[in-house]
């Protein structure tokens, strides 16, 4: 018996009918115009990449790689993945085209387009979604961090989105983050011995990527991180100087923010 054909959009996706499509195109047009004013140039990368681009760039221990990617073998039996986020493809393009050898750094590019993640569909979260983003690559100057935050703040202003709070934190770099991650993992392991186990996901995170435990919304796991050392307390001198410069820069241009020590990103490419 053959199954009946499905004449509906796949779960977690939707059609953009003319009114919605016009709204999305206006949204992306606003971002494109503003990014160009800030000196960013457009970059378009493929909708799918070799899977290792995301495994190596995003990190094999992340939820994106472990749970959320749409991965398939093509007809040449090569593993391909629909783009779940924008930064790893940008870095792949940066390396492939030898941008770093050009001497014209930082490389400031922006992107927009569809992304795909296999998540549980819910309000405001779909399996196919559109994303805009910008990257400054090739300079450690904190002014470029300030510029990117300012770009997003001005974008929200243009969209007349006012109920927004900017949270900031510093993750440290390859010099000080490993020591902090180890200290945090040791703290959580001690709390587990004294109180109760982590959830299954956080038990895996404790082994592979401890800082992602901060992302867990389960009360029991959040309780085990109370009183844990913070990343800011563990920064090296260079990262402290960088973070202070970012905060000073944001204050100078009138961008309000709040320090949130629990704010982490588990993607391997993040620093500071």
C-alpha positions in Angstrom: 0.0 0.0 0.0 1.4 3.4 -0.9 1.2 6.3 1.5 -0.9 9.3 0.6 1.2 12.3 -0.6 1.7 15.1 1.9 0.5 18.4 0.3 1.5 20.5 3.2 4.7 22.3 4.4 6.9 20.0 6.5 6.6 20.3 10.3 8.5 23.3 11.6 8.4 25.2 8.2 5.9 27.6 6.7 5.1 29.4 3.5 5.6 33.1 3.4 2.6 34.4 1.6 2.9 37.8 -0.1 2.2 40.0 3.0 4.5 38.0 5.2 7.2 37.8 2.4 7.1 41.5 2.0 7.6 42.0 5.7 10.5 39.6 5.8 12.1 41.3 2.8 11.7 44.7 4.4 13.3 43.4 7.6 16.3 42.0 5.7 16.5 45.1 3.6 16.7 47.3 6.7 19.5 45.2 8.1 21.4 45.2 4.8 21.2 48.9 4.4 22.3 49.5 8.0 25.2 47.0 7.8 26.5 48.7 4.7 26.5 52.1 6.5 28.7 50.4 9.1 31.1 49.3 6.4 30.1 45.7 6.1 29.9 44.0 2.7 27.4 41.2 1.8 28.5 37.6 1.7 26.4 34.7 0.4 27.4 31.2 1.3 25.8 27.8 0.2 22.7 26.6 1.9 24.6 23.4 2.7 28.2 22.6 3.6 30.4 19.6 4.2 29.4 18.4 7.6 32.9 18.9 9.1 32.6 22.6 8.6 30.1 22.7 11.5 31.6 19.8 13.5 34.9 21.6 13.6 33.7 25.1 13.6 30.8 25.0 16.0 32.1 22.1 18.1 31.3 18.4 18.2 30.1 18.7 21.9 27.4 21.3 21.1 23.7 20.7 21.0 23.6 22.0 17.4 26.0 19.3 16.2 24.7 16.5 18.5 20.9 17.0 18.1 19.9 19.7 15.7 21.6 19.4 12.3 19.9 18.3 9.1 22.7 16.0 7.8 22.5 13.7 4.8 24.7 11.7 2.4 24.7 13.0 -1.1 24.9 10.8 -4.2 28.7 10.7 -3.8 28.3 9.4 -0.2 29.7 12.7 1.1 28.2 13.9 4.4 26.5 17.3 3.9 24.6 19.5 6.3 22.0 22.2 5.8 23.3 25.4 7.3 22.3 25.7 11.0 24.1 28.9 11.7 26.1 31.6 9.9 29.5 32.0 11.4 31.1 28.7 10.5 30.4 29.1 6.7 31.8 32.7 6.9 35.0 31.4 8.4 35.2 28.6 5.8 34.9 31.2 3.1 37.6 33.4 4.8 40.0 30.5 4.9 39.2 29.1 1.4 39.6 32.4 -0.4 42.8 33.4 1.5 41.2 36.6 2.9 43.7 36.6 5.8 46.6 36.9 3.4 45.2 40.0 1.6 46.3 42.3 4.4 42.9 44.1 4.2 41.7 43.3 7.7 39.4 43.2 9.5 37.1 41.5 7.0 33.7 42.9 7.7 30.8 41.0 6.1 27.1 40.5 6.7 24.8 37.7 5.7 21.1 36.9 5.7 19.1 33.9 4.6 17.5 30.7 5.7 18.9 28.3 8.4 17.8 24.9 9.5 17.8 23.2 12.9 15.9 20.1 14.0 14.2 21.5 17.1 10.8 21.1 18.7 8.7 23.7 16.9 7.2 26.2 19.3 6.2 29.9 19.4 8.9 31.9 17.8 11.1 28.9 17.0 10.8 27.0 13.7 13.0 24.3 12.1 13.5 26.6 9.1 14.1 30.2 10.0 15.7 33.3 8.6 18.7 34.9 10.2 20.8 38.0 9.8 24.3 38.4 11.1 27.6 40.2 10.8 31.2 39.3 11.4 34.4 41.3 11.9 37.4 39.0 11.3 41.1 39.6 11.7 41.4 42.2 14.5 41.4 41.9 18.3 40.6 45.6 18.7 37.6 45.9 21.1 36.2 48.7 19.0 34.9 46.1 16.6 33.0 44.3 19.3 31.5 47.7 20.2 30.6 48.3 16.6 28.8 45.0 16.2 26.7 45.5 19.3 25.9 49.1 18.2 24.9 47.8 14.8 22.3 45.4 16.4 21.1 48.1 18.8 20.5 50.6 15.9 18.8 47.8 14.0 16.3 47.3 16.8 15.8 51.1 16.9 14.9 51.1 13.2 12.4 48.3 13.8 11.0 50.3 16.7 11.7 47.4 19.1 12.1 49.0 22.5 11.5 46.3 25.1 15.1 45.0 24.8 17.8 44.5 27.4 21.4 43.9 26.4 23.2 41.4 28.5 27.0 41.0 28.2 29.7 38.8 29.6 33.2 37.7 28.7 34.1 34.1 28.0 37.9 34.7 28.1 40.2 33.4 25.5 42.3 30.3 24.8 44.7 31.3 27.6 42.2 31.8 30.5 39.0 30.0 29.5 40.4 26.4 29.9 41.3 27.0 33.5 37.9 28.5 34.2 36.1 25.7 32.5 38.1 23.2 34.6 37.3 25.1 37.8 33.6 25.4 37.0 33.4 21.6 36.2 35.1 20.8 39.5 32.6 23.0 41.4 29.6 21.3 39.7 31.0 17.8 40.2 31.4 18.6 43.9 27.8 20.0 44.1 26.5 16.8 42.4 28.3 14.6 45.0 26.7 16.7 47.9 23.2 17.2 46.5 21.7 15.4 43.4 22.6 14.3 39.9 22.5 16.5 36.8 20.0 15.9 34.0 21.2 13.5 31.3 22.1 16.4 28.9 24.1 18.2 31.6 25.9 15.0 32.6 27.2 14.8 29.0 28.0 18.5 29.0 30.0 18.1 32.2 32.3 15.7 30.4 32.4 17.5 27.0 31.6 21.2 27.4 30.9 22.2 31.0 30.0 25.8 30.5 26.9 24.7 28.5 25.4 23.7 31.9 24.6 27.4 32.4 22.2 27.1 29.4 20.1 24.4 31.1 16.6 25.6 32.2 15.9 22.7 34.6 15.7 24.0 38.2 17.8 21.1 39.6 20.7 21.9 37.3 20.5 25.6 37.8 20.5 25.0 41.6 23.8 23.1 41.3 25.5 26.1 39.6 24.5 28.6 42.3 27.7 30.1 43.8 29.9 28.7 41.0 32.9 30.8 40.0 32.2 33.2 37.1 34.1 33.7 33.9 34.7 37.4 34.6 36.5 36.5 37.9 38.8 34.2 36.0 39.9 36.5 33.1 43.5 37.0 32.3 44.9 40.6 32.2 44.5 40.9 28.5 40.9 39.8 28.6 40.1 42.1 31.5 41.6 45.0 29.5 39.6 44.0 26.4 36.3 43.6 28.3 36.7 47.0 30.1 37.3 48.6 26.7 34.1 47.1 25.3 32.1 48.3 28.3 33.6 51.8 28.1 33.0 51.9 24.4 29.3 51.0 24.8 28.8 53.6 27.5 30.5 56.2 25.3 27.9 55.7 22.5 24.9 55.4 24.8 24.2 51.7 24.6 22.9 50.4 27.9 23.8 47.0 29.1 23.8 44.7 32.1 26.5 42.3 33.1 25.2 38.7 33.3 27.8 36.2 34.6 25.6 33.2 33.6 25.5 34.3 29.9 27.6 31.8 28.0 27.7 30.4 24.5 28.8 26.8 24.0 30.0 27.2 20.4 33.7 26.5 20.2 34.6 29.6 18.1 33.6 32.1 20.7 36.3 34.1 22.6 36.1 37.1 24.9 
